[in-house]
Amino acid sequence: MVMEDLRARCEAAGQEQLLQFWEDLTAEEKISLEEQINALNLTDINEYYRRTQTIKKGAAVDDQLEPLEPEVCGGTTRTPDHFLELYRNTGLEKIANGEVAVLLLAGGQGTRLGVSYPKGMYNVGLPSRKCLYQLQGERIIRIEQVAAEKYNKHGNVPWYIMTSEATKAKTSEYFQKKSYFGLKKENVIFFEQSTLPCLTFDGKIMLEGKAKIAKAPDGNGGLYRALGSSGVLQDMIGRGIKHIHVYCVDNILIKMADPVFIGFCVTKEVQCGNKSVEKTNPTEPLGVVGKVNGTYQVVEYSEMALKTAQLRTPDGRLKYNSGNIANHYFHIDFLADIVRNHDGELTHHIAKKKIPCVNEVGEPVKPTRPNGIKMEKFVFDVFRFAQRFCCWDVLREDEFSALKNADGAAESTPTTCRHALYALHYKYILNAGGRFSDSTGSVLPEIPGHVSPILDETREKGYMNGSNADEASSSSDEEVKKSLVVEISPLVTYAGEDLEYLVSGNIYAAPLIIAASKESVGQSRIRKPSFIVDK
Ligand code: UTP
């Protein structure tokens, strides 16, 4: 009887393939599959799929696209220093007042990177062996400290971490094991986003096993539903949080609770803000922020015709050049409005993926080419509900290097991330008055010209062959040769500040590692009053 009812419901929804192996299942498996089907709203799933099919690509968006108004835009390279200082101080004051939170989107499955644990636990092979979560946690500690020193008041920056079925247990266990990287446990709040079944290209729910539905997280835009259902929105309101910085787990250069960005958004009194990097090449696969039909939106590169992507302004820059890096500001009132009133209006997008499944005889298959779709909401799809919006451009080399792929891929790998961090920290040392010498002892020019500073490549490799080398990436020799290994602990500096007294006038032979005195850097150390400089 129960079975007949189940079959009737699946058939009514056109999803009868879910029961195709029913006769082969044990009693336990039948119960499990039935529970999984009961947990789904088949009507909603079919409707989400139907709506994804109505999203038009290409010309339709181009015809309605306009650039952002100049008055909503700003950027680090075109803002006078005194305004940058003003924004920074505004942001620091909000941090010191305890009004700022960071929210990490960490529910993705990281399939391209291909490790069996959450991406945030990945160690890209820095000398310190810190994983992405640790770098982020320590940046929170440091920015709280900078704000407290400036405003004589300590505000906590709560860290809200959105996980999914795929990442929740491992992430929370890892944080516990690592003592929350020095943060207070009560200020690290985990919550879980929902999942949706994976579908074939024609909308049929896929089976991962004979009695197991293939599921995936519902995209980083699953955030809004999860904020409501988990009670996290209420938690934020209860703590007096007003400004929320939302970011992705994979950007190794992420500036947690960036006071400059927050200060810009606060000064502009916006509901929502976007941090972007300049897109310089029309065919770069990066979505851009613009206005579509009068509302703020991120237009994916695949949704724009080449002729539109190639348009330029009179000064030669791309007309649509604010490249989206999933780095956002939300005012709490806006976030609450989205969660309470607009989440249901967000449409899922489809991502074609290689989805492990069973074949027609129930054998497991690991596809080598995309064989189905995941339905995902995007975090930035709520921009269209904002009347007051701003966009803040930052330098890519200072703020964005994403870990997407395993080493061997052309870009966004552990090696490119590691080298982006070294290059930034190298710049911090030069800006603070330090210099570097090569392996012969000659001082390297500040601007090395066409000759990249070549260092002893065995030293970088030496750092990377440590005890947890299974998690560390390996790197290509060519890249190692070009790299200058400089790593400064986030506990020492957040964005290059407070380094002068430590490094000014000094000449270092890389690798150079600067850590706070309580940190272990595992190599020979020179002790300074409150720092360890390892070179
Ligand atoms: P990506 O789209 O790059 O996905 O996520 P991913 O999971 O990291 O990697 P692939 O595509 O499987 O290789 C961008 C950000 O959005 C988060 C990710 O954790 C990452 O921080 N995300 C993605 C979620 O929080 N939930 C999701 O459902 C999807």
Residues whose N, C-alpha, C, O or C-beta is under 5 A from the ligand:
A	BS01	UTP	L105 A106 G107 G108 Q109 G110 T111 R112 L113 M162 P217 D218 G219 N220 C248 V249 D250 K404
